[in-house]
């Protein structure tokens, strides 16, 4: 038993040492060659979430292809609500003397303060994914450029596509994300606008917490109470997957249209099979890259920071490859 | 003596059944379709994983332990199941064995640390909560793995409108209650929860029983994972977050003491059903999220207060 324990300790030590070694290679070596190369930090939300993982992988691929232009330090928190940890991450990045921080804030208000400190220290800050609260920014008298998709527009596109498959007055239901999330609120608004414009009857709007299991349970109860329901608009794909599973167990698959958002792998597969009517792609792998490009542009030209909208696209049976 | 015992269990069940009946009546009155066969069948199909998780938790709470890792172990089990079915193309029984094996292993690790170094179960299982979640992310590559039709039939198969998972959950409850009431191991669990030192002095192999309990709990968590994945036809690395607290809530509503030494699996089943009826009913009423959480929290505390008075009878 003791032997095993010692082996473990050894293994962990070796792993730690090799991990440190890697970091040093990445950070120190290039500096000696080209000290003027900008150092860009990417501070992500939950790396447990496929969406952010794809974002990070996209950024790393971009850096590998443009290694001569900049260095990348990517890190993220373990779950999307760990605001404190993310503030610490930003501080750590500052002490690593980065030139720019590209951040997907876990909270649209709580992260403003530390980002302002970064800007005062002369660091370029670019906001991606979750937009900082406009009121907080105004109150502090700062502007942080937002580079990202218009979630409301994406949701409206999906809603309009859905409306073509329905008759005016048809009952539909919305499955919302976490109520406090900015992008969730934007998607809810987009869905509502599309449904109201097409004259649909929104009979229920329930919170599914972005989660498959929670959405599954909520949808199961909903379709019992609303037997005539024609469509479910889910604010992300995980919840759409949960909704489809609920319809399948109730034997109502194909009778009720489901739409999602994010175009995760499993959801695109379901669109192909016709189980999901549509989802919205916002090119997760490119989102961080757009932010990095914007940061590089600012560093290189010293131009005034501006917001930039990135593309969203509907993924439906007609467009899926 | 036996008659008194029977009377007390009857009071137990009647108390819980009354709460349940009250809830069903209230929701039936407030909505159009709650009091229908569809609603009850839907609830029956939603609860099996929760029932199985809570059954394992009942044993752990009876020995005055706690297992915070069940939600993460469920995710890890599901991840292994998905990996075996999709990546390795393994036949379903093999995949299920691998899944349950991983769960039992997690439970064994929990039990081993608790017994060998006398560590608080709270800390050990908190560690497992993190570690198993990390394992689930590793195995799935942090991506939701779509499993599809290979596993879907588990949820489809039915007997008189009741799904296979539901029957399986009932079987687990009956077997669990049998273990507690009619076997030496079961009686040892009550003894350990009541007074561990006294149990040791009276010759009970405390360590071995505790290890067994954590292994059962881990194994049941991964069995719940099979059912969870079958319902969602996908393995989600973020599955089961917060399930440990839901399971504890269900067990406590069922009157099992957090201090150990007292509790029944059958009552836990009532606890799970009460929570499920509540959640389903609140959706059907169209209640908004803040209200849902307020009511659910209120009912948990109310149930424990009722239990306090019930015990005085």
Boltz contact constraints between the chains, C-beta under 6 A:
constraints:
  - contact:
      token1: [A, 48]
      token2: [B, 137]
      max_distance: 6.0
  - contact:
      token1: [A, 48]
      token2: [B, 142]
      max_distance: 6.0
  - contact:
      token1: [A, 50]
      token2: [B, 142]
      max_distance: 6.0
  - contact:
      token1: [A, 50]
      token2: [B, 143]
      max_distance: 6.0
  - contact:
      token1: [A, 53]
      token2: [B, 142]
      max_distance: 6.0
  - contact:
      token1: [A, 179]
      token2: [B, 289]
      max_distance: 6.0
  - contact:
      token1: [A, 204]
      token2: [B, 286]
      max_distance: 6.0
  - contact:
      token1: [A, 207]
      token2: [B, 289]
      max_distance: 6.0
  - contact:
      token1: [A, 212]
      token2: [B, 232]
      max_distance: 6.0
  - contact:
      token1: [A, 212]
      token2: [B, 236]
      max_distance: 6.0
  - contact:
      token1: [A, 217]
      token2: [B, 46]
      max_distance: 6.0
  - contact:
      token1: [A, 218]
      token2: [B, 283]
      max_distance: 6.0
  - contact:
      token1: [A, 220]
      token2: [B, 42]
      max_distance: 6.0
  - contact:
      token1: [A, 220]
      token2: [B, 46]
      max_distance: 6.0
  - contact:
      token1: [A, 221]
      token2: [B, 280]
      max_distance: 6.0
  - contact:
      token1: [A, 221]
      token2: [B, 283]
      max_distance: 6.0
  - contact:
      token1: [A, 221]
      token2: [B, 284]
      max_distance: 6.0
  - contact:
      token1: [A, 224]
      token2: [B, 33]
      max_distance: 6.0
  - contact:
      token1: [A, 224]
      token2: [B, 38]
      max_distance: 6.0
  - contact:
      token1: [A, 224]
      token2: [B, 39]
      max_distance: 6.0
  - contact:
      token1: [A, 224]
      token2: [B, 42]
      max_distance: 6.0
  - contact:
      token1: [A, 225]
      token2: [B, 33]
      max_distance: 6.0
  - contact:
      token1: [A, 225]
      token2: [B, 284]
      max_distance: 6.0
  - contact:
      token1: [A, 241]
      token2: [B, 234]
      max_distance: 6.0
  - contact:
      token1: [A, 245]
      token2: [B, 232]
      max_distance: 6.0
  - contact:
      token1: [A, 245]
      token2: [B, 233]
      max_distance: 6.0
  - contact:
      token1: [A, 249]
      token2: [B, 45]
      max_distance: 6.0
  - contact:
      token1: [A, 249]
      token2: [B, 155]
      max_distance: 6.0
  - contact:
      token1: [A, 266]
      token2: [B, 144]
      max_distance: 6.0
  - contact:
      token1: [A, 266]
      token2: [B, 146]
      max_distance: 6.0
  - contact:
      token1: [A, 269]
      token2: [B, 146]
      max_distance: 6.0
